[in-house]
Amino acid sequence: MVLNQCIYKAILGTLVLWICFPSILSIQLRGAALNQARGELTGISIGDTAIFAGGDTGPYDCDMFSGSAQNWTYLDLGVRVQPAAVSLGSCALIGGGMFADNTVFLFNSTSLEWSDLTLSQERHSLAATSVKQLAMFGGGIDYDGISTNLVDVFDVDSQTWSVTYLSAKRYKLAAASARHYALFAGGESQTGHSDVVDIYDGNTKTWSVATLSQARSNLVAVSVGKYILFAGGETNHVQYSNVVDIFDSETGEWCNATLSLGRSFLAATSVGGRFAIFGGGQVRFSDTKQIFLSVTDRVDIFDAQTQQWSMYSLSFGRSHLAAATVGNQVFFAGGQAVANGFKFPFNAVDILDFTEELQLDLDPSY
């Protein structure tokens, strides 16, 4: 990526970074803060609101940003680590997670009210997405260490639950939807890492199965335009992946790309119906004697129109963070670093303002 200029400016203790691409100001990076430092949280957008819920500390484990008011509010939903979240219509649903029961918290963005629903089974490390009028919570692992292929399905029209199943039991999987397809991909189970992709067709109400190009868990999924992207993850507990599997929901075909850096525990979101954005993550590197664990500030940006990739940076490196989008504002919130077996959580929120149509000069070496 070729930059015309890069200007850092401190305003009221907040670092603001302007990046100018040739003849156009395209991204402004500014900072905010969660109410409490934490990693292993989830992010979701509903209307003009970004919600960051759960994490490895509490109380007040739900931070909500209003795009219209440009302010933050805080709630205590109860501590839950690695929950899953999905938005559908005017509702956002947050369910599952470690140290939690089977409650699903439903936020109605029209009434601004919260209500409680219930999963059929307590579990964590599950994935959630939506298709048609259905919110789907799939996979996960229970507190006895047994993975499941259960999918809890909530119909927002009838306000009823039903159950269906993935083709294979697994947890630490990823899910996203485009058009009338909902995909649950990757993960791991007691038998190892998975390359399975379960595809639910919301029109025919049937399942089919495909495979990723590489078996892995702790990957992320995001949809942009007609594409669903599954990126990063770990192929075992030593090797991290830079593979991106891309599903075209119009043709049903798959292709592959690569992140600029192999990593796991990253976060992903999309903006403007055009750009898929992958930020942060945990990386591994080694010398001749041992393997080191670290984090990265790397941001990879995929342009769904041009099929090109570019790079950017967060204000500092971290993993186990969450991402969400409100309008043209992209949020990367929370996260953590790990050193000597200890977790160091952060409350930082990086806000990337896509103020105009993004124009990128790509680094030929990307």
N, C-alpha and C positions, 0 to 999 in steps of 0.2 A: 504494500500500500504506500503510495507517495503522498506526503502531506505538504501543503503549502506553508502552514505554520502551526505551532502548538503553543498555546498560551495558558499558563497556570495563574490563577488569581485567587487569593484568599479573601473571602467575604464572611464576616461574622463567624470565623472559625470553620467555615465549610469550604472544602476544596471544590472549585469549579474549573472544569477543563473544557475549553472550546477546541474542537478539531475542525479545521477548514480543509475541505477537499477543493480541487481546482475550481475557482471562481464561484464557489457556493458554500455557505455555512450549513452543514448538514446534521451534525450531532453536537449536542451540548450535554456534558456529563456533570451532574451536580449531586450533592449528598443530602441525606436525611438520616434518621435513626429510628429503629424499632424501640418500643418501650423497654424491652429487655433483650440482652444479648442471648442468642440461641442459634443452634444449628439443627439439622434434621427436621425442618419445618416444611410446609407446603404453601404454594401460592396459587391463587385463582383470581380471575377477573369476572365481574358481573356488572353489566351496564357501565357506569363511570366509576366503579369502585374496585379497588384492588384489595384482596384479603390475604393476609399472611397468618397462618394458624398452626398451632402445635409447636413442637420443638422440644429440646432436651432440658428446658428450664421453665419455670412458672412462678407465680401466677401471671395473669394478664398476658395470656399466650395467644391472643388474637389482635392483630393490628390491622386497621382498616383505613385506607386512603381514599378520600372522596375527590374525584377529578373535578367536579363542579365547584366544590368549596375549597379545594386545594388545602385540605387539612387532614389530620390523623385523629382517630378515636381508638380506644383500647377496651377489650373485653377479656373476661376470664371464662374460657370454655372448659377448663380442666386440662391438666397436663396430658399430652399424648404425643408420642415420638413417631415420626415417619407416617403421618396420616395420608390419606388420599383425598383429592378434591376434584370436583367437576362442576361446571356451570351448564345450565340448560334453561333457556327462556329467561325468565326473571328470577331464577333461583340458583343459588350456589349450595352445594352439598359437600360436607367435610366428614369423613368417616374413617374408622379403623385407627390403628396406631398402637404402639407399645404403651403399656401402663394405662390402658383405657378399656372401657367396656365396649359394647356393640352399638353405642349411640351414634347416630348420624345427625349432625347439626345442619339444619336447612335455613339459609338466609334468603328472605324475599326482598328483592331490591325495590319493589314497588311499595310495599307496606313498611319496609325497613324493620321488619320483625324477624325474630329467630324462633324456630320450633324444633322439636326433637323427633327423629325417626329411629328405626332400629334395623341393623343388619341381622341376618339369620345366624351369623357366627362371629364371635370375637376373633380378630386377627390383625396382623400388621404386615408391612412390606407388601401391600396389595397395590393395584393400579386402578384408576377410574377414568372413564370417558363417557361421552353421550352420543346418541344417534337417534334421529327422529325425536320422539317424546320420551325417550328412555335414558335414564342415568344408570350406568353400569359400574359395579365394583367387583373386580375380578382377581382371583388368585389370593396369595398371601400365606402366612404361616401362623399357627396358633401358639398358645403359650406352652404347649408340650413339645414344640419343635417339629410339628407335623405340617407339611405344606398341603395346600388344597387347590382344587380346580373349580371351586364354587364361584359362581357369578351371581351377585344380588342385583336385581333389576328393579328400579323404581320408575313407574309410569306417572309422570307429572300431571297428565290429563285426568286419569282415573284415581290418582293418589293411592295406588296399590303397589305391592311388592310381588315379585315372582322370582323364581330361581332357574338358572340354566348352568351349563358347565363348559369349561375349557376342555380341550382335548387332552391336556396333560397337567398334572399338579405342579405348581411352582410359585415362587415368591421372588421379590426383587425384580419384577418385570416392569414393563412400561406400556402405556396405552394412549391412543389418540384416534381421532375420527376425521373423516373428510367425506363430503357428500353423504351417501347412505351407508357408509362402511365404518365399523368400529373395529380397531385392531388391537390385540393384546400380544406383545412380542417379548421373546427372551425370558430371562429369569433363571432361577436355579432351584434345585430340589435336593433331596438326600442322595440322588444318583449323579448329580453334577450340573453343569451349566446347560442351558437350553437354547436351541435355535428355532424353536417352534413359534409360529405366528398363527394365532386364531383370529379369523376374520368373520365378523358378524355382519350380515346383509340386512339392513333395516327394512328394505322393501320386501324381501322374500321371507324374512325371519328365520334364516338358516345360517349354519356355520360352515366354513371351509377352512382348510389348513394350508399354510405356506411355510417357508423357512427363511430365516435370515442367512446372510452370507457367512456369518460367524456367530457361534454360540457365545452368549455373554449375559451377565446380569448387571444390575445397577446402571443400566443405560437410561437415557431419557428419550421421550417422544414428543413431537410437536407437529401440528398441521399448519400448512400455509398454502392458500389456494387449493389446488387439486392434489397436493402432495402431503404425504405423511412421512416424516423423517424419524428414524431410530438411530441415535448417535451415542458413541462412546460406550463405556461400561468396562467390565473386567471379564477376561476370558478364563481366568482362574484367579486365585487370590494373590498372584504375583504380577501377572501381566495385564496392563490396561490397554484398551482398544481405541484406535482413532477412526474406526470404520463407521460410515453412515449408510444405512440401508434406506432407500427412498422408494415408496410405493406411490404409483400414479393411480388415483382413484377413478380416472376416466377410462384408462386402457387396461387396468389391472396388472400392469407390468412393473417390474422392479429394476432399479439400477443402483449403482454404488458410488459413493464419494468418500472423502476422508477429511476429518478434522485436521487442523494444523498441528494438533498435539493430542496424543492418546491420553485419555483421562476417564475417571469415574466420579460419581457423586457430583456431577455438574447440574446446571439448571438450564431450562429452555423455555422460550416463549416466541411469539411472532408479533409482527406489527404491520399495519397497513395492508394486510392481505397479500403481502409481497415478500417480506423478509423474515426468515427463521433465524433466531439468535440463540447461541449456545455460550453460556458464561461460566467461568470458574471451573472448579473441579480438583480432584485429588490425583496426583501424578506420582510415579515411581521412577527413580534413577539409581544407578549402581556404579560402584567402582570395582576394583579387583577383589575387595574383601567382603562387601556387604551391600544390601539394598536399602536405599533411603526413601522415606515417605515425605512428600511435600505437597504444596498446593500451588495453584496457578491463578493469575489474573486474566488469562487469555479469554477473549471473546471471538468466536467464529460466526460470521454472518453469511447466510445463504440467500441469494437473490433468486426467487422462484421464476422471475421473468427471463432473466439472462442466463440462469444456471451457473452463475459465477459465485465465487467465495471471496471473502476478504476478512481481515483481522482487525481487532480493536482491543482495548484493555479496560478492565475494571480499575477502581482506585487502588486496590491491593488484592492479593491472591487469597482465596478461601474456597473450601468445598462444603458440601452439605447445605447449600444455600437454596433459595427459592426464587422463582421469577414469575412476573405477571405483567400485563400491559393494560394501560388505560389511555384510550385515544392514541396519541403519538408518543406517550411516555412509557418507557420500558423500565421496569423495576427489577433489580437484583438485591434481595434482602437477606440479612443474617448470614449464617454460615459459620464455619469453624476451621481451625487448624489443629493438627495433632502432632505432639512432640513428646517423645519418651513415654508414650502410653497415656498421656493426659490430653484432654480436649480443651481448646481455648476458643470459646464462642465469641461471636461479634454481633453488634447491633446495627452495624452500618447498612445503609440502603443506598445503592448507586442508582441514580435516575438518569436514563439516557433519553434526552428530548430529541426526537426526530423532527426538527422544526421545518424542514423542507424535504422534498424528494431526495432520497439518498443517492449520491453519485460517487462512485468509488473508482480510484485507480488501483488496479490490482498489482501486487508484488508478483513479478513473473516466477519467483521461486516458490510461491504458495502451492 
